[in-house]
Amino acid sequence: MNDESPELVLRSAVEAAVREVLRAGTSPDPCLVINQVMIDFAVRVAAVQHQLAAVAERDPSGGVALARRHLGVAFGHFSDGRAAEGRAELITARALLNGTGDADRSHEWSL
């Protein structure tokens, strides 16, 4: 049984997704890589989804809640083939989870 907190599981899954999405540009088929990233992310956080929802509900303006919103937008962009926009949202989610304070500027850095 995994004893990581839901927040750590989410942070780790987001970090892995960011790394892979940033590498996708060098792939012969970036869309295939991004699709796999979305699947891998969903698998990694599936076991803690309910706990993350509870954390977000308790603190709707906290990092987990805000990051979850950006992740939803990111997946929407990726599903619609807008990789740059999805990447920006994913990086913003990472900044929110890491508490860097640079979440608002993440879009500038990643587009």
Secondary structure as the mmCIF struct_conf table of DSSP 4:
data_model
#
loop_
_struct_conf.conf_type_id
_struct_conf.id
_struct_conf.beg_label_comp_id
_struct_conf.beg_label_asym_id
_struct_conf.beg_label_seq_id
_struct_conf.end_label_comp_id
_struct_conf.end_label_asym_id
_struct_conf.end_label_seq_id
HELX_RH_AL_P HELX_RH_AL_P1 PRO A 6 ALA A 24
TURN_TY1_P TURN_TY1_P1 GLY A 25 THR A 26
BEND BEND1 SER A 27 PRO A 28
HELX_RH_AL_P HELX_RH_AL_P2 PRO A 30 VAL A 45
HELX_RH_3T_P HELX_RH_3T_P1 ALA A 46 VAL A 48
HELX_RH_AL_P HELX_RH_AL_P3 GLN A 49 ARG A 58
TURN_TY1_P TURN_TY1_P2 PRO A 60 SER A 61
BEND BEND2 GLY A 62 GLY A 62
HELX_RH_AL_P HELX_RH_AL_P4 GLY A 63 SER A 79
TURN_TY1_P TURN_TY1_P3 ASP A 80 GLY A 81
HELX_RH_AL_P HELX_RH_AL_P5 ALA A 83 ASN A 98
TURN_TY1_P TURN_TY1_P4 GLY A 99 GLY A 99
BEND BEND3 GLY A 101 GLY A 101
HELX_RH_AL_P HELX_RH_AL_P6 ALA A 103 SER A 110
#
